Amino acid sequence: MEENTKPLNLEYLDEISAGDIQFKKDLIKIFLAQIPEFVTNLKMYYASNDLKNLAKEAHTAKSSVLIFGMDNTGASLKRLQILAEENNTGEIQKIIQSVEKELETMSVPLTDFVNS
């Protein structure tokens, strides 16, 4: 799950933006603003053992990252969601840390795109 060596795949974003660069940038800005909230919520729900909301947050974050072609991160979030739903906390902290790192790493090229 730590392997996230693939570059961003923005094909789906290209498709839904129909070539409108500003719309694409606006969607990326929204996603970039969501990243800290996703990470904060995942950590908070884990720390308070609120697995129901942890699963919901992982599901929401998964949907967002997949729009940006972050398949490995999406798979990690899906695993996190399943573990939380099954009340299996063994790997959750490690997965949250991995997801946080992946989101931070991938935010750099997204920020570069928005600023181009």
MOPAC internal coordinates of N, CA, C and O (Angstrom, degrees):
PM7 1SCF
backbone

  N    0.0000 0     0.00 0     0.00 0    0    0    0
  C    1.4327 1     0.00 0     0.00 0    1    0    0
  C    1.5263 1   111.99 1     0.00 0    2    1    0
  O    1.2310 1   120.63 1   161.16 1    3    2    1
  N    1.3125 1   116.40 1   -18.84 1    3    2    1
  C    1.4517 1   118.70 1  -179.99 1    5    3    2
  C    1.5215 1   111.60 1   -76.61 1    6    5    3
  O    1.2310 1   120.12 1   160.78 1    7    6    5
  N    1.3130 1   117.38 1   -19.22 1    7    6    5
  C    1.4499 1   120.28 1  -177.66 1    9    7    6
  C    1.5152 1   110.23 1   -71.59 1   10    9    7
  O    1.2310 1   121.32 1   -66.61 1   11   10    9
  N    1.3083 1   115.08 1   113.39 1   11   10    9
  C    1.4526 1   120.16 1   176.31 1   13   11   10
  C    1.5168 1   107.41 1  -140.38 1   14   13   11
  O    1.2310 1   121.34 1  -122.40 1   15   14   13
  N    1.3222 1   115.04 1    57.60 1   15   14   13
  C    1.4465 1   120.67 1  -175.02 1   17   15   14
  C    1.5240 1   112.06 1   -89.27 1   18   17   15
  O    1.2310 1   120.00 1   169.80 1   19   18   17
  N    1.3065 1   117.61 1   -10.20 1   19   18   17
  C    1.4494 1   120.27 1   179.28 1   21   19   18
  C    1.5201 1   109.34 1   -73.06 1   22   21   19
  O    1.2310 1   120.77 1   -40.78 1   23   22   21
  N    1.3426 1   116.13 1   139.22 1   23   22   21
  C    1.4561 1   117.62 1   174.92 1   25   23   22
  C    1.5248 1   109.74 1   -70.12 1   26   25   23
  O    1.2310 1   121.61 1   -11.93 1   27   26   25
  N    1.3003 1   114.53 1   168.07 1   27   26   25
  C    1.4567 1   118.64 1   176.96 1   29   27   26
  C    1.5216 1   109.71 1   -59.11 1   30   29   27
  O    1.2310 1   121.19 1   -36.13 1   31   30   29
  N    1.2966 1   115.32 1   143.87 1   31   30   29
  C    1.4569 1   121.06 1   176.19 1   33   31   30
  C    1.5230 1   106.08 1  -116.82 1   34   33   31
  O    1.2310 1   120.98 1   -75.47 1   35   34   33
  N    1.3141 1   115.73 1   104.53 1   35   34   33
  C    1.4521 1   120.07 1  -174.97 1   37   35   34
  C    1.5307 1   112.57 1   -99.03 1   38   37   35
  O    1.2310 1   120.09 1  -159.35 1   39   38   37
  N    1.3262 1   117.43 1    20.65 1   39   38   37
  C    1.4695 1   120.50 1  -179.14 1   41   39   38
  C    1.5192 1   112.09 1   -57.91 1   42   41   39
  O    1.2310 1   120.31 1   133.02 1   43   42   41
  N    1.3281 1   117.02 1   -46.98 1   43   42   41
  C    1.4617 1   119.49 1  -179.43 1   45   43   42
  C    1.5260 1   110.36 1   -63.42 1   46   45   43
  O    1.2310 1   120.29 1   138.25 1   47   46   45
  N    1.3101 1   117.06 1   -41.75 1   47   46   45
  C    1.4599 1   121.27 1   178.08 1   49   47   46
  C    1.5282 1   110.31 1   -62.91 1   50   49   47
  O    1.2310 1   120.34 1   140.29 1   51   50   49
  N    1.3266 1   116.95 1   -39.71 1   51   50   49
  C    1.4584 1   120.70 1   176.07 1   53   51   50
  C    1.5264 1   110.48 1   -60.40 1   54   53   51
  O    1.2310 1   121.69 1   137.68 1   55   54   53
  N    1.3238 1   114.38 1   -42.32 1   55   54   53
  C    1.4678 1   120.01 1  -178.47 1   57   55   54
  C    1.5263 1   111.44 1   -63.75 1   58   57   55
  O    1.2310 1   120.00 1   131.80 1   59   58   57
  N    1.3274 1   117.60 1   -48.20 1   59   58   57
  C    1.4644 1   119.15 1  -176.10 1   61   59   58
  C    1.5278 1   113.01 1   -75.39 1   62   61   59
  O    1.2310 1   120.45 1   159.31 1   63   62   61
  N    1.3262 1   116.75 1   -20.69 1   63   62   61
  C    1.4654 1   119.25 1   178.66 1   65   63   62
  C    1.5265 1   111.75 1   -88.71 1   66   65   63
  O    1.2310 1   120.33 1   169.69 1   67   66   65
  N    1.3275 1   116.98 1   -10.31 1   67   66   65
  C    1.4746 1   122.24 1   177.53 1   69   67   66
  C    1.5260 1   112.52 1    48.95 1   70   69   67
  O    1.2310 1   121.16 1  -140.03 1   71   70   69
  N    1.3270 1   115.38 1    39.97 1   71   70   69
  C    1.4572 1   119.87 1   176.36 1   73   71   70
  C    1.5157 1   115.11 1    82.98 1   74   73   71
  O    1.2310 1   119.80 1  -179.59 1   75   74   73
  N    1.3140 1   117.98 1     0.41 1   75   74   73
  C    1.4638 1   121.93 1  -179.94 1   77   75   74
  C    1.5335 1   108.24 1   -82.89 1   78   77   75
  O    1.2310 1   120.81 1   -79.97 1   79   78   77
  N    1.3313 1   116.06 1   100.03 1   79   78   77
  C    1.4629 1   122.16 1  -175.56 1   81   79   78
  C    1.5353 1   111.54 1   -60.97 1   82   81   79
  O    1.2310 1   120.13 1   138.32 1   83   82   81
  N    1.3321 1   117.36 1   -41.68 1   83   82   81
  C    1.4627 1   119.62 1  -178.57 1   85   83   82
  C    1.5246 1   111.26 1   -64.95 1   86   85   83
  O    1.2310 1   120.26 1   139.92 1   87   86   85
  N    1.3326 1   117.11 1   -40.08 1   87   86   85
  C    1.4690 1   120.96 1   176.95 1   89   87   86
  C    1.5244 1   109.91 1   -62.11 1   90   89   87
  O    1.2310 1   121.09 1   137.33 1   91   90   89
  N    1.3186 1   115.52 1   -42.67 1   91   90   89
  C    1.4642 1   120.97 1   178.55 1   93   91   90
  C    1.5326 1   110.23 1   -61.30 1   94   93   91
  O    1.2310 1   120.35 1   135.06 1   95   94   93
  N    1.3198 1   116.93 1   -44.94 1   95   94   93
  C    1.4597 1   121.07 1   178.48 1   97   95   94
  C    1.5248 1   110.89 1   -63.40 1   98   97   95
  O    1.2310 1   120.37 1   140.78 1   99   98   97
  N    1.3295 1   116.90 1   -39.22 1   99   98   97
  C    1.4577 1   120.24 1   179.15 1  101   99   98
  C    1.5269 1   111.36 1   -63.47 1  102  101   99
  O    1.2310 1   120.18 1   138.69 1  103  102  101
  N    1.3254 1   117.25 1   -41.31 1  103  102  101
  C    1.4693 1   120.85 1   177.72 1  105  103  102
  C    1.5339 1   110.88 1   -63.88 1  106  105  103
  O    1.2310 1   121.12 1   139.08 1  107  106  105
  N    1.3222 1   115.45 1   -40.92 1  107  106  105
  C    1.4620 1   119.68 1   178.69 1  109  107  106
  C    1.5305 1   110.54 1   -64.57 1  110  109  107
  O    1.2310 1   120.02 1   138.51 1  111  110  109
  N    1.3261 1   117.57 1   -41.49 1  111  110  109
  C    1.4606 1   121.07 1   178.54 1  113  111  110
  C    1.5314 1   110.74 1   -60.23 1  114  113  111
  O    1.2310 1   120.37 1   137.44 1  115  114  113
  N    1.3187 1   116.89 1   -42.56 1  115  114  113
  C    1.4640 1   120.87 1   178.29 1  117  115  114
  C    1.5292 1   109.88 1   -60.85 1  118  117  115
  O    1.2310 1   120.84 1   133.63 1  119  118  117
  N    1.3305 1   116.00 1   -46.37 1  119  118  117
  C    1.4617 1   120.28 1   179.75 1  121  119  118
  C    1.5225 1   111.41 1   -62.29 1  122  121  119
  O    1.2310 1   120.21 1   135.34 1  123  122  121
  N    1.3242 1   117.20 1   -44.66 1  123  122  121
  C    1.4629 1   120.80 1   179.22 1  125  123  122
  C    1.5268 1   111.26 1   -60.46 1  126  125  123
  O    1.2310 1   120.23 1   144.17 1  127  126  125
  N    1.3184 1   117.16 1   -35.83 1  127  126  125
  C    1.4642 1   120.83 1   177.54 1  129  127  126
  C    1.5259 1   111.32 1   -70.58 1  130  129  127
  O    1.2310 1   120.08 1   152.64 1  131  130  129
  N    1.3266 1   117.46 1   -27.36 1  131  130  129
  C    1.4623 1   121.64 1  -179.52 1  133  131  130
  C    1.5303 1   112.62 1   -77.84 1  134  133  131
  O    1.2310 1   119.74 1   153.18 1  135  134  133
  N    1.3115 1   118.11 1   -26.82 1  135  134  133
  C    1.4626 1   121.49 1  -173.30 1  137  135  134
  C    1.5356 1   112.09 1   -54.33 1  138  137  135
  O    1.2310 1   118.89 1   127.41 1  139  138  137
  N    1.3415 1   119.72 1   -52.59 1  139  138  137
  C    1.4754 1   118.25 1   179.84 1  141  139  138
  C    1.5250 1   112.43 1   -60.17 1  142  141  139
  O    1.2310 1   120.38 1   143.68 1  143  142  141
  N    1.3174 1   116.87 1   -36.32 1  143  142  141
  C    1.4663 1   120.62 1   179.20 1  145  143  142
  C    1.5307 1   110.40 1   -65.44 1  146  145  143
  O    1.2310 1   120.33 1   135.42 1  147  146  145
  N    1.3285 1   116.97 1   -44.58 1  147  146  145
  C    1.4647 1   119.93 1   177.72 1  149  147  146
  C    1.5301 1   110.60 1   -57.22 1  150  149  147
  O    1.2310 1   120.72 1   129.98 1  151  150  149
  N    1.3199 1   116.23 1   -50.02 1  151  150  149
  C    1.4619 1   121.15 1  -176.16 1  153  151  150
  C    1.5346 1   110.40 1   -64.04 1  154  153  151
  O    1.2310 1   120.27 1   133.77 1  155  154  153
  N    1.3094 1   117.09 1   -46.23 1  155  154  153
  C    1.4675 1   121.43 1   178.96 1  157  155  154
  C    1.5270 1   110.60 1   -58.75 1  158  157  155
  O    1.2310 1   120.56 1   133.01 1  159  158  157
  N    1.3288 1   116.54 1   -46.99 1  159  158  157
  C    1.4647 1   120.10 1  -178.18 1  161  159  158
  C    1.5223 1   111.93 1   -65.57 1  162  161  159
  O    1.2310 1   120.29 1   137.64 1  163  162  161
  N    1.3336 1   117.06 1   -42.36 1  163  162  161
  C    1.4641 1   119.44 1   178.80 1  165  163  162
  C    1.5288 1   110.13 1   -58.57 1  166  165  163
  O    1.2310 1   120.66 1   133.50 1  167  166  165
  N    1.3231 1   116.35 1   -46.50 1  167  166  165
  C    1.4667 1   120.97 1  -179.74 1  169  167  166
  C    1.5276 1   111.32 1   -64.98 1  170  169  167
  O    1.2310 1   120.64 1   136.79 1  171  170  169
  N    1.3295 1   116.38 1   -43.21 1  171  170  169
  C    1.4584 1   120.99 1  -178.05 1  173  171  170
  C    1.5373 1   110.70 1   -64.31 1  174  173  171
  O    1.2310 1   120.55 1   133.46 1  175  174  173
  N    1.3286 1   116.55 1   -46.54 1  175  174  173
  C    1.4625 1   119.33 1  -179.27 1  177  175  174
  C    1.5237 1   111.25 1   -65.46 1  178  177  175
  O    1.2310 1   120.56 1   142.99 1  179  178  177
  N    1.3263 1   116.54 1   -37.01 1  179  178  177
  C    1.4640 1   119.71 1   177.11 1  181  179  178
  C    1.5340 1   110.34 1   -65.28 1  182  181  179
  O    1.2310 1   120.70 1   133.15 1  183  182  181
  N    1.3286 1   116.27 1   -46.85 1  183  182  181
  C    1.4626 1   120.85 1  -177.69 1  185  183  182
  C    1.5297 1   112.09 1   -62.12 1  186  185  183
  O    1.2310 1   120.60 1   146.72 1  187  186  185
  N    1.3212 1   116.46 1   -33.28 1  187  186  185
  C    1.4699 1   119.77 1  -179.50 1  189  187  186
  C    1.5296 1   112.18 1   -94.39 1  190  189  187
  O    1.2310 1   120.95 1  -173.37 1  191  190  189
  N    1.3372 1   115.78 1     6.63 1  191  190  189
  C    1.4661 1   122.47 1   179.63 1  193  191  190
  C    1.5345 1   111.91 1    56.90 1  194  193  191
  O    1.2310 1   120.94 1  -146.03 1  195  194  193
  N    1.3321 1   115.82 1    33.97 1  195  194  193
  C    1.4615 1   122.39 1   177.73 1  197  195  194
  C    1.5314 1   107.50 1   -92.91 1  198  197  195
  O    1.2310 1   121.49 1  -103.49 1  199  198  197
  N    1.3124 1   114.76 1    76.51 1  199  198  197
  C    1.4655 1   120.20 1  -172.65 1  201  199  198
  C    1.5196 1   112.98 1   -69.28 1  202  201  199
  O    1.2310 1   120.26 1   151.73 1  203  202  201
  N    1.3210 1   117.11 1   -28.27 1  203  202  201
  C    1.4650 1   120.07 1   177.77 1  205  203  202
  C    1.5335 1   109.91 1   -62.92 1  206  205  203
  O    1.2310 1   120.30 1   130.54 1  207  206  205
  N    1.3170 1   117.03 1   -49.46 1  207  206  205
  C    1.4632 1   119.99 1   179.43 1  209  207  206
  C    1.5250 1   112.09 1   -72.97 1  210  209  207
  O    1.2310 1   120.29 1   150.79 1  211  210  209
  N    1.3146 1   117.05 1   -29.21 1  211  210  209
  C    1.4587 1   120.29 1   174.56 1  213  211  210
  C    1.5277 1   110.16 1   -61.37 1  214  213  211
  O    1.2310 1   120.57 1   134.84 1  215  214  213
  N    1.3245 1   116.52 1   -45.16 1  215  214  213
  C    1.4643 1   120.81 1   178.41 1  217  215  214
  C    1.5279 1   110.96 1   -62.25 1  218  217  215
  O    1.2310 1   120.47 1   138.23 1  219  218  217
  N    1.3239 1   116.70 1   -41.77 1  219  218  217
  C    1.4718 1   120.66 1   179.30 1  221  219  218
  C    1.5305 1   111.16 1   -63.86 1  222  221  219
  O    1.2310 1   120.80 1   136.18 1  223  222  221
  N    1.3238 1   116.08 1   -43.82 1  223  222  221
  C    1.4684 1   120.23 1  -179.27 1  225  223  222
  C    1.5266 1   110.50 1   -65.79 1  226  225  223
  O    1.2310 1   120.35 1   139.31 1  227  226  225
  N    1.3218 1   116.93 1   -40.69 1  227  226  225
  C    1.4681 1   120.31 1   177.79 1  229  227  226
  C    1.5228 1   110.05 1   -61.78 1  230  229  227
  O    1.2310 1   120.35 1   139.55 1  231  230  229
  N    1.3299 1   116.93 1   -40.45 1  231  230  229
  C    1.4695 1   121.23 1   178.77 1  233  231  230
  C    1.5281 1   110.79 1   -63.32 1  234  233  231
  O    1.2310 1   120.51 1   134.15 1  235  234  233
  N    1.3165 1   116.62 1   -45.85 1  235  234  233
  C    1.4675 1   121.19 1   179.47 1  237  235  234
  C    1.5246 1   110.93 1   -62.47 1  238  237  235
  O    1.2310 1   120.59 1   133.65 1  239  238  237
  N    1.3259 1   116.49 1   -46.35 1  239  238  237
  C    1.4671 1   120.58 1   180.00 1  241  239  238
  C    1.5255 1   110.55 1   -63.78 1  242  241  239
  O    1.2310 1   120.65 1   140.94 1  243  242  241
  N    1.3267 1   116.36 1   -39.06 1  243  242  241
  C    1.4733 1   120.59 1   179.71 1  245  243  242
  C    1.5209 1   110.43 1   -59.33 1  246  245  243
  O    1.2310 1   120.55 1   134.41 1  247  246  245
  N    1.3067 1   116.55 1   -45.59 1  247  246  245
  C    1.4591 1   120.56 1   179.97 1  249  247  246
  C    1.5262 1   111.02 1   -59.27 1  250  249  247
  O    1.2310 1   120.84 1   139.14 1  251  250  249
  N    1.3167 1   116.00 1   -40.86 1  251  250  249
  C    1.4640 1   120.11 1  -179.58 1  253  251  250
  C    1.5226 1   112.42 1   -68.62 1  254  253  251
  O    1.2310 1   119.99 1   134.24 1  255  254  253
  N    1.3294 1   117.62 1   -45.76 1  255  254  253
  C    1.4691 1   118.94 1  -176.16 1  257  255  254
  C    1.5249 1   111.56 1   -67.00 1  258  257  255
  O    1.2310 1   120.28 1   148.85 1  259  258  257
  N    1.3190 1   117.07 1   -31.15 1  259  258  257
  C    1.4604 1   119.38 1  -179.31 1  261  259  258
  C    1.5268 1   112.15 1   -67.83 1  262  261  259
  O    1.2310 1   120.06 1   152.16 1  263  262  261
  N    1.3257 1   117.50 1   -27.84 1  263  262  261
  C    1.4704 1   120.71 1   175.33 1  265  263  262
  C    1.5243 1   110.02 1   -60.76 1  266  265  263
  O    1.2310 1   120.96 1   149.47 1  267  266  265
  N    1.3295 1   115.77 1   -30.53 1  267  266  265
  C    1.4603 1   121.03 1  -177.38 1  269  267  266
  C    1.5280 1   112.66 1   -98.11 1  270  269  267
  O    1.2310 1   120.66 1  -164.55 1  271  270  269
  N    1.3250 1   116.34 1    15.45 1  271  270  269
  C    1.4561 1   120.98 1   175.30 1  273  271  270
  C    1.5120 1   114.11 1    70.08 1  274  273  271
  O    1.2310 1   120.24 1  -159.19 1  275  274  273
  N    1.3064 1   117.14 1    20.81 1  275  274  273
  C    1.4656 1   121.34 1  -179.33 1  277  275  274
  C    1.5306 1   108.28 1   -89.33 1  278  277  275
  O    1.2310 1   121.48 1  -110.20 1  279  278  277
  N    1.3280 1   114.78 1    69.80 1  279  278  277
  C    1.4615 1   121.11 1  -173.14 1  281  279  278
  C    1.5255 1   113.23 1   -63.04 1  282  281  279
  O    1.2310 1   120.05 1   139.77 1  283  282  281
  N    1.3233 1   117.51 1   -40.23 1  283  282  281
  C    1.4669 1   120.15 1   179.81 1  285  283  282
  C    1.5220 1   111.23 1   -65.39 1  286  285  283
  O    1.2310 1   120.75 1   138.41 1  287  286  285
  N    1.3219 1   116.18 1   -41.59 1  287  286  285
  C    1.4614 1   120.25 1   177.97 1  289  287  286
  C    1.5236 1   109.66 1   -66.24 1  290  289  287
  O    1.2310 1   120.69 1   139.90 1  291  290  289
  N    1.3220 1   116.28 1   -40.10 1  291  290  289
  C    1.4617 1   120.72 1   176.78 1  293  291  290
  C    1.5199 1   111.70 1   -59.49 1  294  293  291
  O    1.2310 1   120.80 1   137.90 1  295  294  293
  N    1.3297 1   116.07 1   -42.10 1  295  294  293
  C    1.4694 1   120.56 1   178.81 1  297  295  294
  C    1.5333 1   110.51 1   -65.14 1  298  297  295
  O    1.2310 1   120.22 1   141.17 1  299  298  297
  N    1.3261 1   117.18 1   -38.83 1  299  298  297
  C    1.4629 1   121.00 1   177.91 1  301  299  298
  C    1.5213 1   110.56 1   -64.41 1  302  301  299
  O    1.2310 1   120.71 1   137.83 1  303  302  301
  N    1.3226 1   116.26 1   -42.17 1  303  302  301
  C    1.4575 1   120.08 1   179.52 1  305  303  302
  C    1.5312 1   111.76 1   -68.24 1  306  305  303
  O    1.2310 1   120.43 1   144.43 1  307  306  305
  N    1.3129 1   116.79 1   -35.57 1  307  306  305
  C    1.4675 1   120.52 1   175.87 1  309  307  306
  C    1.5275 1   109.52 1   -63.17 1  310  309  307
  O    1.2310 1   120.46 1   135.93 1  311  310  309
  N    1.3280 1   116.73 1   -44.07 1  311  310  309
  C    1.4733 1   121.44 1   177.80 1  313  311  310
  C    1.5300 1   109.93 1   -61.32 1  314  313  311
  O    1.2310 1   120.71 1   136.23 1  315  314  313
  N    1.3216 1   116.25 1   -43.77 1  315  314  313
  C    1.4568 1   121.30 1   178.25 1  317  315  314
  C    1.5284 1   110.45 1   -60.28 1  318  317  315
  O    1.2310 1   120.53 1   135.36 1  319  318  317
  N    1.3170 1   116.59 1   -44.64 1  319  318  317
  C    1.4623 1   121.31 1   178.91 1  321  319  318
  C    1.5312 1   111.07 1   -59.39 1  322  321  319
  O    1.2310 1   120.64 1   133.14 1  323  322  321
  N    1.3086 1   116.38 1   -46.86 1  323  322  321
  C    1.4682 1   121.26 1  -178.95 1  325  323  322
  C    1.5308 1   110.66 1   -63.62 1  326  325  323
  O    1.2310 1   120.41 1   134.09 1  327  326  325
  N    1.3207 1   116.83 1   -45.91 1  327  326  325
  C    1.4689 1   120.29 1   179.49 1  329  327  326
  C    1.5273 1   110.88 1   -59.93 1  330  329  327
  O    1.2310 1   120.55 1   136.53 1  331  330  329
  N    1.3340 1   116.56 1   -43.47 1  331  330  329
  C    1.4662 1   119.74 1   179.87 1  333  331  330
  C    1.5297 1   110.57 1   -64.80 1  334  333  331
  O    1.2310 1   120.34 1   138.32 1  335  334  333
  N    1.3206 1   116.95 1   -41.68 1  335  334  333
  C    1.4676 1   120.75 1   179.33 1  337  335  334
  C    1.5301 1   111.43 1   -63.88 1  338  337  335
  O    1.2310 1   120.71 1   149.25 1  339  338  337
  N    1.3254 1   116.26 1   -30.75 1  339  338  337
  C    1.4659 1   121.26 1  -179.64 1  341  339  338
  C    1.5393 1   112.33 1   -91.66 1  342  341  339
  O    1.2310 1   120.44 1  -174.97 1  343  342  341
  N    1.3270 1   116.77 1     5.03 1  343  342  341
  C    1.4751 1   121.73 1  -177.57 1  345  343  342
  C    1.5246 1   112.12 1    56.05 1  346  345  343
  O    1.2310 1   120.59 1  -143.49 1  347  346  345
  N    1.3072 1   116.47 1    36.51 1  347  346  345
  C    1.4572 1   123.21 1  -179.91 1  349  347  346
  C    1.5278 1   107.50 1  -108.11 1  350  349  347
  O    1.2310 1   120.33 1   -84.55 1  351  350  349
  N    1.3059 1   116.97 1    95.45 1  351  350  349
  C    1.4651 1   121.17 1  -172.17 1  353  351  350
  C    1.5254 1   114.72 1   -89.60 1  354  353  351
  O    1.2310 1   120.03 1   179.03 1  355  354  353
  N    1.3141 1   117.54 1    -0.97 1  355  354  353
  C    1.4587 1   121.34 1  -173.69 1  357  355  354
  C    1.5115 1   116.09 1   -52.01 1  358  357  355
  O    1.2310 1   119.58 1   133.36 1  359  358  357
  N    1.3137 1   118.40 1   -46.64 1  359  358  357
  C    1.4711 1   122.26 1  -175.57 1  361  359  358
  C    1.5194 1   113.56 1  -101.72 1  362  361  359
  O    1.2310 1   120.00 1   175.69 1  363  362  361
  N    1.3029 1   117.61 1    -4.31 1  363  362  361
  C    1.4622 1   120.59 1  -169.29 1  365  363  362
  C    1.5262 1   113.16 1   -58.20 1  366  365  363
  O    1.2310 1   120.00 1   132.71 1  367  366  365
  N    1.3184 1   117.60 1   -47.29 1  367  366  365
  C    1.4695 1   119.55 1  -177.59 1  369  367  366
  C    1.5306 1   110.82 1   -60.68 1  370  369  367
  O    1.2310 1   120.11 1   136.72 1  371  370  369
  N    1.3070 1   117.40 1   -43.28 1  371  370  369
  C    1.4730 1   121.52 1   179.47 1  373  371  370
  C    1.5293 1   110.76 1   -62.38 1  374  373  371
  O    1.2310 1   120.53 1   139.31 1  375  374  373
  N    1.3118 1   116.59 1   -40.69 1  375  374  373
  C    1.4654 1   120.14 1  -179.73 1  377  375  374
  C    1.5245 1   110.32 1   -67.51 1  378  377  375
  O    1.2310 1   120.10 1   137.97 1  379  378  377
  N    1.3175 1   117.41 1   -42.03 1  379  378  377
  C    1.4682 1   120.07 1   177.99 1  381  379  378
  C    1.5259 1   110.22 1   -59.50 1  382  381  379
  O    1.2310 1   120.20 1   136.33 1  383  382  381
  N    1.3210 1   117.22 1   -43.67 1  383  382  381
  C    1.4662 1   120.99 1   178.91 1  385  383  382
  C    1.5259 1   110.96 1   -62.17 1  386  385  383
  O    1.2310 1   120.58 1   138.90 1  387  386  385
  N    1.3222 1   116.50 1   -41.10 1  387  386  385
  C    1.4599 1   121.11 1   179.25 1  389  387  386
  C    1.5263 1   111.19 1   -65.49 1  390  389  387
  O    1.2310 1   120.80 1   135.44 1  391  390  389
  N    1.3222 1   116.08 1   -44.56 1  391  390  389
  C    1.4669 1   120.74 1   178.94 1  393  391  390
  C    1.5223 1   110.49 1   -62.16 1  394  393  391
  O    1.2310 1   120.51 1   137.46 1  395  394  393
  N    1.3246 1   116.63 1   -42.54 1  395  394  393
  C    1.4679 1   120.21 1   178.95 1  397  395  394
  C    1.5293 1   110.51 1   -59.28 1  398  397  395
  O    1.2310 1   120.59 1   134.55 1  399  398  397
  N    1.3138 1   116.48 1   -45.45 1  399  398  397
  C    1.4692 1   120.87 1   179.59 1  401  399  398
  C    1.5323 1   111.11 1   -63.18 1  402  401  399
  O    1.2310 1   120.54 1   136.24 1  403  402  401
  N    1.3233 1   116.57 1   -43.76 1  403  402  401
  C    1.4654 1   120.89 1   179.90 1  405  403  402
  C    1.5256 1   110.98 1   -62.99 1  406  405  403
  O    1.2310 1   120.16 1   137.13 1  407  406  405
  N    1.3255 1   117.30 1   -42.87 1  407  406  405
  C    1.4572 1   120.69 1   179.44 1  409  407  406
  C    1.5250 1   111.11 1   -64.81 1  410  409  407
  O    1.2310 1   120.37 1   138.49 1  411  410  409
  N    1.3181 1   116.89 1   -41.51 1  411  410  409
  C    1.4657 1   120.18 1   177.58 1  413  411  410
  C    1.5280 1   110.87 1   -62.29 1  414  413  411
  O    1.2310 1   120.75 1   136.05 1  415  414  413
  N    1.3214 1   116.18 1   -43.95 1  415  414  413
  C    1.4661 1   121.02 1  -179.11 1  417  415  414
  C    1.5209 1   111.32 1   -63.23 1  418  417  415
  O    1.2310 1   120.53 1   134.36 1  419  418  417
  N    1.3160 1   116.60 1   -45.64 1  419  418  417
  C    1.4590 1   120.31 1  -176.37 1  421  419  418
  C    1.5264 1   112.98 1   -77.79 1  422  421  419
  O    1.2310 1   120.07 1   164.02 1  423  422  421
  N    1.3219 1   117.47 1   -15.98 1  423  422  421
  C    1.4607 1   118.56 1   177.82 1  425  423  422
  C    1.5278 1   111.59 1   -69.97 1  426  425  423
  O    1.2310 1   120.11 1   157.03 1  427  426  425
  N    1.3229 1   117.40 1   -22.97 1  427  426  425
  C    1.4667 1   120.84 1  -179.02 1  429  427  426
  C    1.5302 1   111.60 1   -64.10 1  430  429  427
  O    1.2310 1   118.80 1   125.57 1  431  430  429
  N    1.3478 1   119.90 1   -54.43 1  431  430  429
  C    1.4655 1   117.84 1   179.08 1  433  431  430
  C    1.5299 1   112.93 1   -66.21 1  434  433  431
  O    1.2310 1   120.17 1   150.24 1  435  434  433
  N    1.3271 1   117.28 1   -29.76 1  435  434  433
  C    1.4600 1   119.40 1   177.37 1  437  435  434
  C    1.5267 1   110.39 1   -67.38 1  438  437  435
  O    1.2310 1   120.55 1   137.25 1  439  438  437
  N    1.3252 1   116.56 1   -42.75 1  439  438  437
  C    1.4642 1   120.88 1   177.36 1  441  439  438
  C    1.5166 1   110.18 1   -63.35 1  442  441  439
  O    1.2310 1   120.40 1   138.28 1  443  442  441
  N    1.3262 1   116.85 1   -41.72 1  443  442  441
  C    1.4708 1   121.05 1   177.57 1  445  443  442
  C    1.5229 1   110.62 1   -59.57 1  446  445  443
  O    1.2310 1   120.32 1   138.68 1  447  446  445
  N    1.3329 1   117.00 1   -41.32 1  447  446  445
  C    1.4623 1   120.46 1   179.93 1  449  447  446
  C    1.5361 1   110.43 1   -63.98 1  450  449  447
  O    1.2310 1   120.89 1   134.39 1  451  450  449
  N    1.3207 1   115.90 1   -45.61 1  451  450  449
  C    1.4658 1   119.99 1  -179.10 1  453  451  450
  C    1.5252 1   110.67 1   -61.04 1  454  453  451
  O    1.2310 1   120.70 1   143.12 1  455  454  453
  N    1.3263 1   116.27 1   -36.88 1  455  454  453
  C    1.4616 1   120.88 1  -177.18 1  457  455  454
  C    1.5223 1   113.88 1   -85.82 1  458  457  455
  O    1.2310 1   120.32 1  -179.91 1  459  458  457
  N    1.3258 1   116.99 1     0.09 1  459  458  457
  C    1.4774 1   118.73 1  -178.15 1  461  459  458
  C    1.5139 1   111.56 1   -83.95 1  462  461  459
  O    1.2310 1   120.10 1   180.00 1  463  462  461

